Amino acid sequence: VLSFKVTNDSTQTIAVVLSVMTRSMDMEGKETNEAVGKEFSIFPTRVVVQPNSFQTVKIQYKGSPSLSRELCYRVIAEQIPIDFSKQETSGVKVLFRYIAALYVTPPKVAPKLSVESAVGGTKDGVKGLKVVLKNSGTRHALMSESVMKIQETASSMPISLSGEHMAAFEGQNMLPASTRSFFVPWEQAVEGGSYTASFEAEIE
């Protein structure tokens, strides 16, 4: 059971509706969310918070206790106009929307990042590598301080790319069993050339 605190630091009473959504990402990092079924119970789902006060909301996972990998969700809190005469919130204008990450993490899970492909190309007139990165592990990986080592041929010395070259990876989240595409600026890249690459990062 997780507890979330809904805080109202304004001078007006607010009403907030809470929900849990699934979370997935496509190759470009665009996130998709869908309503969950009965995996979670939320109490209460709607709170009225007085000025300069807070309310506690409890969220409990009720899905399968036997998980082979981490499950990724979003907790969404939406402020709506207060209207005590209506029970339903469908179609009501949302005043603000706050989104938080929620993970259901079984023991002994870990991310496993690898480069599926690194191909020379251009983006916005800049030469570089189109890199496909895969997390074949069982836990999400929030990346920082990323380093990629490139080999142009089997016998050549690896070239290490970090810092500004790897800015596209900084702070990005690789969900478990996901694949994403990144562009790495690198002047030595040959258009259409395929490179062997390894990847390392600080994982949070």
Helices and strands as residue ranges (DSSP letters): E 2-8, E 14-22, E 24-25, E 31-32, E 40-43, E 46-49, E 53-61, E 71-80, E 96-104, E 113-123, E 126-135, E 141-151, E 159-161, G 163-169, E 173-174, E 178-185, E 196-203
